[in-house]
Amino acid sequence: MEFNRSIGANPGRSGHARSVDAGRTLIDAREAVAGLFGASNMLGVVFTKNVTEALNIVISGLLNGGGHAVTTSMEHNSVMRPLNAARARGADFSVAPCSGTGELDPREIASLIRPDTRLIVITHASNVTGTIMPLVEVAAIAREHGIPLCVDAAQTAGVIPIDVEAMDIGLLAFTGHKSLFGPQGTGGLVLGKGHDRMIEPLMYGGTGSRSEFEVQPDFLPDKYESGTPNTIGIAGLCAGIGFIVQTGMDAIRAHEKNLTARMLDGLGSIEGVKIYGPGDPERQTSVVSFTLQGMSPSELALALDEDYGVMARSGLHCAPSAHRTIGTFPEGTLRLSPGCFTTLEDVDHTVEAIAALAMQKKTGART
């Protein structure tokens, strides 16, 4: 709101004061992202419109013209679709199987590495089951083989600590509108040292720099940031990160674990409910997926919304591979996603609503 009132200009496109202030907004946000993720070079922070664009930059840019990638069976379509598109252009990829709870044995990743493997790309946590992946172990495998590791942190950025340099994460893709508390249409890619030299840009165009040349700049972040940025959204993202720093990520994570434990306990007591994933707040994020016997996920979601004011997402969650892994394809599950501003009372209300719907279904007395 402050950006819109006081600045509202295009960064890097003019020399007047408001354009300079807009540029400062981007710098502040880059510094905030770099600080949050332990990146020493803020210029390695590239802003995108979401994590999907960031993942496309990496996958398309590294598998341009061939090569091989390794991923897991719990990935979102933001990984699987770019990989399949790369395969159609001559590249290839292998999928490491995960368990029925969505958990990965790192040795499965190691077993799939080939001489032409250019990339390992994995989610930090599943958007279906919340399962947290063994990132440190996978990073060690990537480092041992000299292969870039790209992490999809859509579900964890802002709620689980990530230090890209300490953890040897060369490429971190994140979105702004989830646990970073930014507006929709914000996200980015954190590039480790030297990784930009291997990745071709996804887009080409004006950057506000080196305008005398008709070729794309080769330096960061301009190489990957063509066109007018969503500066107002990035200002909001920066404010969201400020909230996380002020509140404390440990406090946010502790609160979400309490919510998850309450949710798992409550749902587990309802006859006909089947919970998917680890079922352990220490091994998953606050995402909880389940089914209710006798009701499709979409029917259940509609009833929760219309009768109880509970918002949930049903179906395949843009992750059909994950649902095949946990045995819920093609119908999917119902996913509940309590977060930082959810209360224990909210969780109790939700559990009571599901219990009531289960009883109504059992007795045939839907209200």
Secondary structure, 3 states (H helix, E strand, C coil): CHHHHHCCCCCCCCCCHHHHHHHHHHHHHHHHHHHHHCCCCHHHEEEECCHHHHHHHHHHHHCCCCCEEEEECCCCHHHHHHHHHHHHCCCEEEEECCCCCCCCCHHHHHHCCCCCEEEEEEECECCCCCEECCHHHHHHHHHHHCCCEEEECCCCCCCCCCCCCCCCCCEEEEECCCCCCCCCCCEEEEECCCHHHHCCCCCCCCCCCCCCCCCCCCCCCHHHCCCCCCHHHHHHHHHHHHHHHHHCHHHHHHHHHHHHHHHHHHHHCCCCEEEECCCCCCCECCCEEEEECCECHHHHHHHHHHHHCCCCEEECCCCHHHHHHHCCCCCCEEEECCCCCCCHHHHHHHHHHHHHHHHHHHHCCCC
